[in-house]
Amino acid sequence: MPYDTMDAELTLAAISEKAGQIRRKLVRDLGTLKRDGRWSAEEKERQAASLREEARAQLDRLGIDATKARDELSAWIDEKSVEVADVQTQLLDESRKQAAWERARKRLDLGDGLDSVISEAKAKKDRATLRALAEEYDTWARGREVPPATIRGALDAVNRAMAEVTPGTAGVAQRMRLKLAEQSQEVSDALTEGRAHITALGESPARLRRDELMADIEENGSGISITKGVVERRVPSRSGGDFGGQAA
């Protein structure tokens, strides 16, 4: 990672785990409160509401940190993505792109797979072909009634290939832009799930018991982990490695 974006990248990369820590701490604190015999039911509910509200506030602060980091990274990416070229160079690049698209289109028309066209262009560092695909494939594919989801996946593959073959700082910026989009979605999902979890804990006492059990299994169950609510047992192999398997 570039030195001048290091802090922002590290901040953004840590958000999802921090959101998970907030959720796990809330479950522990609510469980401890539930079993505390010093308080009446009314007082326990008041304290539980306070714990949930503090957890929400912590997630909100994480959201602010994530937005700040994302904005800093976006500004750096935008700055480094600018390519200065004279008019003659631009015209030459446009001419190369059009010729590259004609070659690629003929292959696609004949039934060659897009993956093979991308792989060949990436191996040759043929930016003209990749740029042509990025700009023209959507129209070509829609004309052949390719499903929108398939087109989006294809263009994502083209953009990733473009980022890999672009040299210098501009290439770093392109790769960072793709990574930032993925991280931003992960952060958004983590914060949304965290807030929904807090609400669920307030609405369902049974949810707290379930989450305590899952946390206990994950923390203390030998060879057991939890993935998206599913209990999994890691079965040691004779060679000493681990092979994942769903627990019986």
C-alpha positions in Angstrom: 0.0 0.0 0.0 1.3 3.5 -0.7 2.7 5.2 2.4 0.4 8.2 2.2 -2.7 6.1 2.2 -1.5 3.5 4.8 -3.5 4.9 7.7 -6.8 5.1 5.8 -6.3 1.6 4.4 -5.6 0.1 7.8 -8.6 1.9 9.3 -11.0 0.6 6.6 -9.6 -2.9 6.8 -10.2 -3.1 10.5 -13.8 -1.9 10.5 -15.5 -5.2 10.0 -13.6 -7.0 12.7 -14.2 -4.1 15.1 -17.9 -4.3 14.3 -17.8 -8.0 15.2 -16.0 -7.2 18.5 -18.7 -4.8 19.4 -21.4 -7.4 18.7 -19.6 -10.1 20.7 -19.0 -7.8 23.7 -22.6 -6.8 23.7 -23.7 -10.4 23.9 -21.3 -11.1 26.8 -22.4 -8.0 28.7 -26.1 -8.7 28.2 -25.6 -12.3 29.3 -23.7 -11.2 32.5 -26.4 -8.7 33.3 -29.2 -11.3 32.8 -27.6 -13.5 35.4 -26.8 -10.7 37.9 -29.0 -11.3 40.9 -28.5 -7.8 42.3 -31.0 -6.1 40.0 -34.7 -6.2 39.5 -36.2 -7.1 36.1 -37.0 -3.4 35.4 -33.5 -2.3 36.3 -32.0 -5.1 34.1 -34.0 -3.9 31.2 -32.9 -0.3 31.7 -29.3 -1.3 31.8 -29.7 -3.6 28.8 -31.2 -0.8 26.8 -28.3 1.4 27.8 -25.8 -1.4 26.6 -27.6 -1.7 23.3 -27.6 2.1 22.8 -23.9 2.3 23.5 -23.2 -0.5 21.0 -25.2 1.4 18.4 -23.2 4.5 19.1 -20.0 2.6 18.7 -21.1 1.3 15.3 -22.0 4.8 14.3 -18.5 6.0 15.2 -17.1 3.2 13.2 -19.3 4.3 10.3 -17.8 7.8 10.6 -14.3 6.5 10.6 -15.1 4.3 7.6 -16.5 7.2 5.6 -13.5 9.4 6.4 -11.0 6.6 5.4 -13.0 5.9 2.2 -13.1 9.6 1.2 -9.3 9.9 1.7 -8.6 6.8 -0.4 -11.0 8.0 -3.1 -9.3 11.4 -3.3 -5.9 9.7 -3.7 -7.2 7.3 -6.3 -8.8 10.1 -8.3 -5.7 12.2 -8.2 -3.4 9.4 -9.3 -5.8 8.1 -12.0 -5.5 11.2 -14.1 -3.3 10.5 -17.1 -2.0 13.5 -19.1 -1.6 12.9 -22.8 -1.3 15.2 -25.8 -3.9 15.2 -28.5 -1.8 13.1 -30.9 -1.3 10.4 -28.3 -5.1 10.3 -27.5 -6.0 9.9 -31.2 -3.4 7.1 -31.6 -4.9 5.3 -28.5 -8.4 5.7 -29.9 -7.3 4.2 -33.2 -5.7 1.3 -31.5 -8.7 0.7 -29.4 -11.0 0.6 -32.4 -8.7 -1.9 -34.2 -8.5 -4.0 -31.0 -12.3 -4.1 -30.7 -12.7 -5.2 -34.3 -10.4 -8.1 -33.6 -12.0 -9.0 -30.3 -15.5 -8.7 -31.7 -14.8 -11.1 -34.5 -13.6 -13.7 -32.1 -16.7 -13.2 -29.9 -18.9 -13.5 -33.0 -17.2 -16.7 -33.9 -17.9 -18.1 -30.5 -14.7 -17.6 -28.6 -15.2 -17.2 -24.9 -14.7 -13.8 -23.3 -12.5 -15.4 -20.6 -10.0 -16.5 -23.2 -10.0 -13.1 -24.9 -9.3 -11.5 -21.5 -6.6 -14.0 -20.5 -4.8 -13.6 -23.8 -4.9 -9.8 -23.6 -3.7 -9.9 -20.0 -0.8 -12.2 -20.8 0.3 -9.9 -23.6 -0.4 -6.7 -21.5 -2.6 -5.7 -24.4 -4.3 -2.6 -22.8 -5.9 -1.6 -26.1 -8.0 -4.8 -26.2 -9.0 -4.6 -22.6 -10.0 -1.0 -22.9 -12.0 -1.9 -26.0 -13.8 -4.6 -24.1 -14.5 -2.3 -21.2 -16.1 0.2 -23.5 -17.8 -1.9 -26.1 -18.6 -5.3 -24.6 -21.7 -4.1 -22.8 -23.4 -3.0 -26.0 -22.3 -6.1 -27.9 -23.6 -8.4 -25.2 -26.9 -6.7 -24.7 -27.5 -7.0 -28.4 -27.2 -10.7 -28.0 -29.5 -10.8 -24.9 -26.8 -11.8 -22.5 -28.2 -11.6 -19.0 -27.3 -8.4 -17.1 -25.7 -10.3 -14.2 -23.4 -12.1 -16.7 -22.5 -8.8 -18.3 -21.7 -7.2 -14.9 -19.4 -10.2 -14.1 -17.7 -10.0 -17.4 -17.0 -6.2 -17.1 -15.7 -6.8 -13.6 -13.2 -9.3 -15.0 -12.2 -6.9 -17.7 -11.6 -4.1 -15.2 -9.6 -6.3 -13.0 -7.4 -7.4 -15.9 -7.0 -3.7 -16.9 -5.9 -2.8 -13.4 -3.3 -5.6 -13.4 -1.7 -4.6 -16.6 -1.7 -0.8 -16.1 1.8 0.2 -15.1 3.0 2.8 -12.6 1.0 4.8 -10.1 -2.1 4.8 -12.4 -2.2 1.0 -12.2 -1.9 1.1 -8.4 -4.8 3.5 -8.3 -6.9 1.3 -10.5 -6.2 -1.8 -8.3 -7.0 0.3 -5.2 -10.3 1.5 -6.7 -11.4 -2.1 -7.1 -10.3 -3.1 -3.6 -12.0 0.0 -2.2 -15.3 -1.0 -3.8 -15.1 -4.5 -2.2 -14.1 -3.1 1.2 -16.8 -0.5 1.2 -19.4 -3.2 0.6 -18.0 -5.4 3.3 -18.0 -2.5 5.8 -21.5 -1.5 4.9 -22.7 -5.1 5.3 -20.9 -5.4 8.7 -22.4 -2.2 10.1 -25.9 -3.1 8.8 -25.7 -6.6 10.3 -24.4 -5.1 13.5 -27.3 -2.7 13.9 -29.8 -5.5 13.0 -28.2 -7.8 15.6 -28.6 -5.1 18.3 -32.3 -4.7 17.4 -32.8 -8.5 17.4 -31.2 -8.8 20.9 -33.6 -6.2 22.2 -36.7 -7.9 20.7 -35.9 -11.6 21.5 -34.6 -12.9 24.8 -34.1 -16.3 23.1 -31.7 -14.7 20.6 -29.4 -13.7 23.5 -29.2 -17.3 24.7 -28.5 -18.6 21.2 -25.8 -16.0 20.6 -24.1 -16.8 24.0 -24.1 -20.5 23.1 -22.6 -19.8 19.7 -19.9 -17.6 21.2 -19.1 -20.2 23.8 -18.8 -22.9 21.2 -16.5 -20.8 19.1 -14.3 -19.7 22.0 -14.1 -22.9 23.9 -15.1 -25.7 21.6 -12.0 -27.5 20.5 -11.8 -27.8 16.7 -15.1 -25.9 16.3 -15.8 -22.6 14.6 -18.9 -20.6 13.6 -19.3 -19.3 10.0 -22.4 -17.2 9.4 -24.3 -19.0 12.2 -23.4 -22.5 11.1 -21.4 -24.7 13.5 -18.5 -26.3 11.8 -16.0 -28.9 13.1 -12.5 -28.9 11.8 -11.4 -32.6 11.4 -7.7 -33.2 11.8 -6.2 -35.3 9.0 -3.6 -38.0 9.4 -1.0 -35.6 7.9 -1.7 -33.0 10.5 -3.7 -30.7 8.3 -7.3 -29.5 8.9 -10.2 -30.2 6.6 -13.5 -28.3 7.3 -16.6 -30.3 7.8 -20.0 -29.4 9.1 -20.6 -30.6 12.6 -23.0 -33.4 13.1 
